[in-house]
Amino acid sequence: MSTDSVLSRRSFLQKSTLASAAATAFPAIMKSQGSGPSPNSKINLAIVGCGGQGRNPVRNLTMHTFAAFCDVDDERAAESYTAHPDVPRFRDYREMFAKMGDKIDAVVISTPDHMHFPIAMTAVKLGKHVYVEKPLTHTVEEARLLTEAARKAGVITQMGNQGHSNEGTRITKEWIQAGVLGEIREVYSWTNRPIWPQGVGLPDHSKAIPVVPDTLDWDLWLGIAENRPYDPAYLPFAWRGWWDFGTGAFGDMACHIMDATFWGLELESPTAIEAFSAKNTAHSGPTSSVVTYEFPARGSMPAVTWKWCDGGLTPTFRPDWEDGREYYRDGSGTVIVGSEASMVNSTYNSSPRIFPETKMRKLAPSLPPKTLPRVETSNHYEAWANAIVDGRQPASNFDYAGPFTETVLLGNAAIRANRRLDFDAKNVRFTNYEPANNYLTKSYRPGFM
């Protein structure tokens, strides 16, 4: 690995002393210290990665001004470019910031996971407000550093776990906090992903190396990742299955599926994570996995065991679960098991429901009132933009999203280590298997920070 990497595991593990607890409520209103707009004005936005997932912020933030578009793939970005032909275009985010920095208030980052951190950290250092698609970062180290940098810079931030703006996310937390479910000691979550190749080896270039399309800058797409020949096995979309670029099925979906329950239970870092999986390789995530977290007690709330399944695996049907209910109807979901009642939730936590249904009908008249602030719009992008104009933090700001992302990424470390890992959150290290600490950080190809 390059000695020129911006960060090293040693410096991170020695210097990082940030607490790993997730924010459990909306933070205090905070005026931006960045270069944000005045109240009631339009925001000047840069969209980095405006093809693929990046088409969504372009479609959803038209009430503001697009100052710049940046994408390494002209073909993928074509829809955004065609819809807004007068917006300046860049392939290199560094050039965009150098030339347009004084014209940009805020940045949306919709690139592959491995480039989230370098672009977001660059923006934060320049005092720009930042929205980053989930997962917030590619490594635990990055999650800690970006969270702290954003807090110190006073910029307005949001992670793209869109369900965090849902009404159902707030209802979930209110029911948990009011004790509707009783004591909660078990949680189960699952997804049918991956829906892209995983469990594979490196592409075979022994006979020929594919030609890079004229519309793609392959070197910029690689960014901080180690140089290698282009291959369509990596992109588009398939990058999610490669450890160098994505975070697999778990990293892709857990930031949605686990969100409302993680927030509602006021969870802190796990003390242990155990995983087993199928066909995990050094380069690619597994075809399926089961990850078990152990979370400590918090105040009056007991310790929690949380089991995650992916690749089409689902939790074992329990005797106290209700026959006939479609727990797996949308391919993903969560069941919270309480001493008084249990609850099932959907992928984006939009439809929490107590079960058995007889219990839901019985409890309905006495369910707690709404006590948490509601998001004024279900448009997660707009909620962030509104927060910038108002000078406050939105719901999934980095003080919450950073520790939450860290927890998700710890699960991937256990998958890659293929064993139980005991985690020391204060010192940010696994204490029982030293090689697994390599999965908390990574080296960067120089020149991209």
N, C-alpha and C positions, 0 to 999 in steps of 0.2 A: 504494500500500500504506500501511497505517496507520503513523504514526510512534510509536504506542503499543505496537507489538509488543514482546513480552517480550525477544526476542533479535533481534539484527541480524547480518547477514552480516559486516559490518566488525568488530564486537566479537568475533565468534566467530573469524574468521581471524587476528585480531591476538593474541587471548588464549589460544587453544587450543594447548597445547604437549604434549598427551598423546601417548605413543607409540601407534602404530597396530598393533602386533603382537598377534596373537591368542594367548590362553593356550593352551599346548600340553599341559598336564597338569592334573590336578585341583588346585585351589588348596589352600593350607593350611587346616586347620580354623579357623574364626573364630567366636567367640561374638558373637551379635547385640547391638548397642547400641540396638536399637529397643525397642518396647514389647511384645516377644514373650512367650510364655507360659513358664512354668517347665517343665523336662523332665518328660516323661510326662503332660503335661496336654493338654487339647483346645485347639485354636487357634480364636480368634474371627475368622471370615472375613467379608469383604465381597466380593461379586461385582458388578463393574461391567460391565454388558452381559450379562445373564443369559438372553437369548434367543439364537437361532441357535447359534453356536459356544459361547456362554456356558452352554448347557444341559449341556455336558460336565463342567465343574468342579462344577456343582451335583449331577450324578449321581455323580461320582467322589470327592467329598470329604465324604460323609455321615458319616464317622467323626469329623468335627470339628463345630463349631458355626457356623451361619450367623448372623452378627450383623446383616447388612443386605444387601438386594438393591437394585441401582440399574439402571434401564433407561429409556431415553427412549420406548420403544414398548411399551405395555401388551399389545398383541396378541402380539408376538414373545416377550414374557416370560411369557406366560400359563402355560405348562407349569411353569416354575419356581415361579411364584406359587401355583399350585394344589397342587403337591407340598409346599410349605412355607408354608402360609397364615399362620403366626404370625410370620414374619420381617418386620421393618420394611422398607417399600418407599420408594424415592426415585426421582425422575427426574433430579435434578441431583446430580452427585457432590460438588459444593462444599457443598451443603446436607447431604449425608450425612456428610461429614467434620466439618462444623461441629457437627452434632447428636450424632453417634455416634462421634466420633474416639477418645474414651477407652475405648470398648467394642470397638474393632477392633484386632486384632493384625496382620493380613495381608490383602492385597488381590489378587484375581484380576481382570485387565483383559482383556475379550473384546470390545472395541468395534471399529469400523472403524479402519484403520491411522492415520488422521490424528489420532485422539484418544488414541493410546497414550501419547505423551510427556507431554502436560499432566496427565493423570490419574496416571501413574506418578511423575512428578516431584513432584506434590503429595503423594502417599503417602510417597515417600522422605523428603521434607523433614519429614514428620510422624513419621518413624521407623518406618514400617510396612514389613514384608516384602512383596515384590511378585513376582507371576507375571504376565507379559505375553505374550499370544499373538504368534506371529511375523507379520511381521517386528517386531523389537523396537520400532523407531521408523519414522517416515515420511521422515526426512532423515538425512544423514550427520552434520550438526551435532547433531541430537538424540541420535544414538547415542553420540557422544563425551561430551556433557554428562551424559546419564543414567548412563552407565557410571561416570564419575568421581564423580557425586553419590552413587550407591549404594555405591561403595567407601568414600567418606569417611563415610557414615552407618553403615556396618557392618551393613546389613540383608541378609537372605537373599533371593536373587533367582533367578529361572528364566525363560527364554524358552520359549514353547510349540512348540518343534521336537521333537515327541514322540519321534522316532526316536533322539534323542541318549541316551535311556535304554535303547535296545535292546542286546542281546547282540551283534548284528551290527556295530554301530558300534565296539565295542571290538575285535572280531576284525579288522575292517578296519585299525584303527590298529596292532594287534599285528603283523599280516602285513607292513604297510608298514615298520614300524620294524625288524623282524627281517630285512628284505631279501629276503623271499620273492619279490617281484616284480622285484627288481633295481632299477636306476635308473629313476625315473619322470619323464618329461619331457612326457607328453601325458595329458590327461583330457578326456572328452566327457560331457556331461550333456544331458538333454532332458526335455520334458514335452509332453503333448497339450493343455494349457491354453493360452489361456483357454476356459472353458466358459460365459462371460458376454459381453455385447457389448463389443467394443473397436474402435478405429479409427473412432469416430463423432464427430459434432459436437454442439454444445449442443442440448438439447431445444428444439423450436419452440413458442413460446408466443404466436405472432402472432394466433392465433384464440381461445385460451382458456388459462387457467392452472389446472392440476388443483387440486382441493380437498384440503387436508391432512386425513388421517383423524383422527377425534376421539381415537384411541388413541395418536397420535404427537405429540411435542413437536418440531416441525421445527427451531426455533431451537436447542434443546439438541442435536439430532442434528448440526446443522452445527458447533456448538462453535466451534473456532478458525478454521474455514474462512470465506472471504468469503461474505457474505450473498447469497442468490439465491432465486428462487421454488422452491417445492416441485415435484418431478416424480417419478413412480414409476420413471423411468429411472435414478434414482440408488440406489434401495434397494427391498427388501432385497437383499443379495448382489451386485447389479450394481455397487455402489460400488467393487468391486475394480478395475474397468476405468477409473475416472476418476482422473487424476493428483492432483486436489485431495483425494481421500479414500482412495484405495488405491495399490497399487504394481504393478498389472498382473499378468500371468501370471508374470513373473520374480520379483517380490517375493513373490507368493503361494506359489510352490513351491520356489524355490532354497534357502530356509532349511531345507527338508527334504532335497532331493535332493543338494545339495552338501555337506551337513553332515559326514558321516563322513570323506570324502576330504579336505576342508579341514582338519579336526582331525588326521587321520592324517598328512598331509604337513607339518604345522606351518607353514602358510602365513602370511605377513605380508601387508601391503597390496600390491596390484598396482602395478606401475610404469606400466602402460598398459592401456587398455581400448578395444576397437574394436567397433562395432555397426552392423548394417544391419537394416532392418525393413520391414514392409509396413503401410501405412495408419496410421502413427502420426500423431496430431493434437496440437494444442496442449492439448487437454483430455482426451484419451483415449489409452490405451496402444495399441500396434500389434496387428494380428491375428496376426502372427508375427514372430519376430526371431531373429537369430544374434548372440551376444555372445562376443568372444574376449578373455580375460584373459592378461596376461603377468606372471608372478610371478618375483621374483628368486631366486637360489640362497640356500639357508639351510644354513650349516655344510657338511656333507658331501653335502647333497642338492642336485641340480642345479636350474636354472631350469625352470619349468613353464609350458606353454601349455595353457589350459583353454578349451574351446569349448562354449558353451551354445546349445541350440536350443529354441524353443517354437512353439506354434501348429500342432502336427502335424508340424513339420520334425524330421528325425532325422539323426544324423551319417552321413557317407558310409561305406558298408561297406568295411572295409579288407581287403586280401588275406590278412592274417594272422589275421583273425577267423574264427571257426568257423561253417561253414555248418550250417544246421538249428537253431541256438540261437535261442530267442525273446528277443532282446535287448529288444524293445519290447513285451513281453507285457502290462504293466500301464500302458502309456501314458507312463511316466516311468522314468528310471534313469540310471546312470552306468557308464561303462567307464573303467578305469584301465589305461593302457598301460605296461607295464614292460619292461625289457631282457631279463628272464628269463621272465616270464609276465605275463598280463593278467588283470584281474578285472572282473566285472560285478556291479552292485549294484542293489537295488530302490529304490523311492521313499523308503521310510523306512529304508533301509540294513539291513534285517532279514535278508537272505539273501545275503551275499557268496559269490561262487563263482569260482574260478580257471578259466580256459579257455585252450586247448582242454581238453575233459574228460579226455583222456588225461594231460595235465599235472596236473590236479587229483588224479587217482588216484595218479599217481606221487609227488606231493608230500605227500599226505595223512599218511603215517606220520611225516614229519619236520616237520610244521607246528609253529610255536612254541607253547610253553605259555601259559596265561593269566597275564598279568602286571599288567594294569590292574585297579583296583577295579571291581567290578560294582555296578550299581544294584540295590537290594534288591527292587524292584518294577518291573514294566513300566508301571505307572500313573504317568505323568510328573507329574501333579498331586500324587499321594501322595508321590512321591519328594521334591518340594519341601517339602511339609508335614512329612515326616519329618526333613528337614534343619533345618527351623526348630526342631523339638523337640530335635534333637541339638545345635544350635548350630554347624552347619557349612554350607559352601556345596555345593549340588547340582551336577550335571554341567554343565548349560547355564546357569550363572550369568552375570551381565552382563559379567564380565571376559573371558569367552569370547564370549558372544552379541553383545555390543556391537560388537567389531571384525569379527565374522563378518557381522552385519547391515550394517555399513558397506560391506564388500566387495560384498555383493549390491546395495546401493543405488547404488554407483558404476556398476554395470552399467546401471541405469536411467538414470543421467545420460548415459551414452554413447548409449543408445537415443534419448533426447530430443534430444541434440545431433546425432545422425546422423553421427558421425565418430569418428576415433581421438582419444583423450584421453590425454595424458601426465599422470600424477598424482604430486604431491609430497606424500607422506604426512605428513611432519613439519610442513609449513605448511598442510596440508589445502586444497590448491588444485590445479586443473588449470593447467598452465603454458603450454600451446600454444593455448588457446582460452578467453579470458576469459569470454565469455557463459555457458559451461557451469558456471561457479562458482555461478551463480544456482540451479542444481539441487541444490546442497549444503545449502541452507537455505530458509527461507520466512518470511513475516510472518504474524502471528496477529491475528485479530479480538480486540480487548481484552476483558479481564474473565474469562478462563478459566484463569488461572494464579494 
